[in-house]
Amino acid sequence: MGNGSDNIEGRLDIHIRLVDGAITDVAIQSSRPLLTPRIFTGKSVEHLLTTLPLLYSICGTAQANAAVTACEQALGIAQEPICTKARSHLVSLETAKEHLWRVLLDWPDLLGLSPEATGVGETMQLIKRYRLACYPNERPFFPGVHPAAGFDGSAAGLIVELETLLEQRFFGMPAAEWLALGSYDALLQWADQVDTPAAAMLQFVQTKEWNSLGAASIASLPNQSHGFYDQQLDDVEADQFIAAPQIDGCCFETSPFTRVQDHPLVAAVCAIDGAGLFTRQLARLVELAGIPSYLRNTEEPVQTDDPNKQLSEGVGIAQIEAARGRLIHRVVMDNELITRYQILAPTEWNFHPSGVVVESLKVLNADSIDQLKQQAAFLINAIDPCVGYELHIEPR
């Protein structure tokens, strides 16, 4: 059972082992080509920034943003707030797209319903138009390229379109109004009254009494300095850190849930159900609902600290919040050529051999093999790897 096959981005094999019907072990094997960034050794920044988004089709915008940010640091190019803002808007729209895909395509499939493909097409067109409003030259992720003057104004109408799409296809009310529901009971009442895939998912989980399904205690990935990741990725064991990252021997989670866990609605549900299936599906919706407000914020980001001061000359680090979690790029350059390139993706944190997915699957308690497969599929989709996976149930 799975959701993808082998491709250039590899896959995950997830094994759940049973003895007398009880889960005794969960193991994850990865064929992800984590050393692929080595192909950029000796190449120019232009080559990197042109090629990398083609290699990493999932979250390609976040990958491109991380790459150009790291390269600008390594080259000593000042990161202007207006560029940071425009690029972050494009990453947020990509996050919206990924959440929309999960809710409009994956959730109906899990629930045995018809997919909402029209909404996906509308979203793709909206993102394309927003990108052109910001960068008419269509090269947003290259050093020194600035967004169009006054792009906020030209994109304002597109934000309204996004809000309309969310109201019609997700919430049945303005997203800001939905975010203000304020309580678990109000949320359940909403799910009973609205006919959308989002409401259907929460209603299904509630009806099956799977609200706390897979709740596990894995801490959120803490904020770390660029210097910390520079040290980890410059170490002789850097490849091991990229493949199975830990900090002081501990695993961490980085996901939509960890980003919005302090939102009042998510916190209220999490206080009752823990970080289980209901909370995770809700977190995706909460983050999605908040994106129009983020895009409408006209303030430019304030740089409170110089990220380069902890780094050696020619070294650049980027930490970007991609759809599935924190994405980290590191580049080392000499004479404007790349001598080392490394990527640490959120999948390696979340699908670590001792990480949140393993711990969540271990606590499943199904009545049958078929139900276990169904529960696991819902949970894996909620945490969401950036590659395909194959699920293996191995009873003894």
Residue pairs with C-beta under 8 A, 6 or more apart in sequence:
1 373
1 377
1 390
1 391
1 392
1 393
2 11
2 388
2 389
2 390
2 391
3 377
3 381
3 388
3 389
4 11
4 387
4 388
4 389
5 11
5 388
6 31
6 388
7 387
7 388
8 33
8 55
9 32
9 33
9 56
9 57
9 58
9 386
9 387
10 30
10 31
10 32
10 33
10 387
11 30
11 31
11 32
11 387
11 388
11 389
11 390
12 28
12 29
12 30
12 31
12 32
12 347
12 351
12 385
12 387
12 388
12 389
12 390
13 28
13 29
13 30
13 31
13 389
13 390
13 392
14 26
14 27
14 28
14 357
14 361
14 376
14 380
14 389
14 390
14 391
14 392
15 25
15 26
15 27
15 28
15 29
15 392
15 394
16 23
16 25
16 26
16 361
16 364
16 372
16 376
16 391
16 392
16 393
16 394
17 23
17 24
17 25
17 26
17 27
17 394
17 395
17 396
18 24
18 372
18 393
18 394
18 395
18 396
19 395
19 396
21 395
23 361
23 362
23 364
23 365
26 358
26 361
26 362
27 353
27 358
28 351
28 352
28 353
28 357
28 358
30 243
30 351
32 347
32 348
32 387
34 239
34 242
34 243
34 343
34 348
35 239
36 55
37 341
37 342
37 343
38 341
40 47
40 48
40 51
40 52
40 338
40 341
41 338
41 339
41 340
41 341
42 337
42 338
42 339
43 51
43 337
43 338
44 336
44 337
44 338
45 71
45 75
45 143
45 333
45 336
45 338
46 142
48 67
48 71
48 331
48 338
48 341
49 64
49 67
49 68
49 71
49 141
49 142
52 63
52 64
52 67
53 60
53 61
53 63
53 64
53 141
54 60
56 63
58 386
58 387
59 94
59 98
59 322
59 323
59 324
59 327
59 386
60 94
61 90
61 91
61 93
61 94
61 141
62 91
62 94
62 95
62 320
62 321
62 322
62 323
62 327
63 322
63 327
63 329
63 343
64 140
64 141
65 87
65 88
65 90
65 91
65 141
65 318
65 320
66 318
66 319
66 320
66 322
66 327
66 328
66 329
66 343
67 141
67 318
67 329
67 331
68 87
68 141
68 142
68 143
69 79
69 87
69 316
69 318
69 320
69 329
70 316
70 317
70 318
70 329
70 330
70 331
71 143
71 316
71 331
71 333
72 78
72 79
72 143
72 316
73 79
73 307
73 308
73 311
73 315
73 316
73 317
73 318
74 314
74 315
74 316
74 331
74 332
74 333
75 143
75 316
75 333
75 336
76 308
76 313
77 143
77 144
79 303
80 146
81 300
81 301
81 302
81 303
82 146
82 147
82 300
83 145
83 146
83 147
84 300
84 301
85 147
85 300
85 301
86 134
86 135
86 140
86 147
86 151
87 140
87 141
88 301
89 130
89 134
89 155
89 295
90 127
90 130
90 131
90 134
90 140
91 320
91 321
91 322
92 291
92 294
92 295
93 126
93 127
93 130
93 131
93 291
93 295
94 127
94 322
94 323
95 287
95 291
95 321
95 322
95 323
96 123
96 127
96 162
96 288
96 291
97 123
97 124
97 127
97 323
98 323
98 324
99 256
99 284
99 285
99 287
99 288
99 323
100 119
100 120
100 123
100 288
101 120
102 284
102 381
102 384
103 170
103 197
103 198
103 201
103 284
103 285
103 288
104 115
104 116
104 117
104 119
104 120
104 169
104 197
105 115
105 116
105 117
105 120
106 381
107 113
107 197
107 198
107 200
107 201
108 114
108 115
108 116
108 197
108 200
109 115
110 201
110 377
110 378
110 381
111 197
111 200
111 201
111 204
113 197
113 200
116 169
116 197
119 165
119 169
122 165
123 165
126 158
126 161
126 162
126 165
129 158
130 155
130 158
131 138
131 140
132 138
133 148
133 151
133 154
133 155
133 158
134 140
134 147
134 148
134 151
134 155
135 145
135 147
135 148
136 148
137 145
139 145
140 147
148 154
152 298
155 295
156 296
159 292
159 295
159 296
162 291
162 292
162 295
163 174
163 175
163 292
166 175
166 288
166 289
166 292
167 173
167 174
167 175
169 196
170 196
170 197
170 198
170 285
170 288
170 289
171 177
171 178
171 190
171 194
171 196
171 198
171 289
172 190
172 193
172 194
172 195
172 196
172 199
173 194
175 288
175 289
175 290
175 292
175 293
176 289
176 292
176 293
178 190
178 289
179 263
179 265
179 286
179 289
179 290
181 187
181 190
181 265
182 264
182 265
182 268
183 265
183 268
184 268
184 269
184 272
187 202
187 265
187 269
187 282
188 202
188 206
190 199
191 199
191 200
191 202
191 203
191 206
192 199
192 203
193 199
198 285
201 281
202 278
202 281
202 282
205 211
205 213
205 277
205 278
205 281
205 378
206 278
210 276
210 277
210 278
210 375
210 378
211 272
211 273
211 276
211 277
211 278
211 279
212 273
212 274
212 276
212 277
212 278
213 276
213 277
213 278
213 364
213 375
213 378
213 379
214 276
214 277
214 360
214 361
214 363
214 364
214 375
214 379
214 382
215 273
215 274
215 275
215 276
215 279
215 360
215 363
216 275
216 356
216 359
216 360
216 362
216 363
217 274
217 275
217 359
218 251
218 252
218 253
218 275
218 355
218 356
218 359
219 250
219 252
219 253
220 252
220 253
220 254
220 258
220 261
221 252
221 253
221 254
221 258
221 325
221 326
221 349
222 247
222 252
224 247
225 310
226 307
226 308
226 310
226 311
226 317
226 319
227 310
227 311
229 317
229 319
229 328
229 330
229 344
230 310
230 311
230 312
230 315
230 317
230 330
232 238
232 241
233 241
233 242
233 330
233 342
233 344
235 241
238 342
241 344
242 342
242 343
242 344
242 348
243 348
244 348
244 352
244 353
245 252
245 344
245 348
245 349
245 352
246 252
246 352
251 349
251 352
251 354
251 355
251 356
252 349
252 355
253 325
253 349
253 350
253 355
253 356
254 325
254 326
254 346
254 349
254 350
255 280
255 283
255 324
255 325
255 346
255 350
255 356
255 383
255 384
256 280
256 283
256 284
256 287
256 323
256 324
256 325
257 266
257 275
257 279
257 280
257 283
258 325
259 283
259 287
259 321
260 266
260 283
260 286
260 287
260 290
261 267
261 270
261 275
261 283
263 286
263 290
265 282
265 286
266 279
266 282
266 283
266 286
269 278
269 279
269 282
270 279
273 279
277 378
277 379
277 382
280 379
280 382
280 383
281 382
284 382
307 317
311 317
314 332
314 333
314 334
315 330
315 331
315 332
315 333
316 329
316 330
316 331
316 333
317 328
317 329
317 330
318 327
318 328
318 329
318 330
319 326
319 327
319 328
320 326
320 327
320 328
320 329
321 327
322 346
323 384
324 345
324 346
324 347
324 350
324 384
324 385
324 386
325 346
325 347
325 349
325 350
326 346
326 349
327 343
327 344
327 345
327 346
328 343
328 344
329 341
329 342
329 343
329 344
330 340
330 341
330 342
330 343
330 344
331 338
331 340
331 341
331 342
332 338
332 339
332 340
332 341
333 339
345 386
346 386
347 385
347 386
347 387
349 355
350 356
350 357
350 383
350 385
351 357
351 358
351 383
351 385
352 358
356 383
357 379
357 380
357 383
360 379
360 383
361 376
361 379
361 380
364 372
364 375
364 376
364 379
366 372
366 374
366 375
369 393
369 395
372 393
373 391
373 393
376 391
376 393
377 391
380 389
380 391
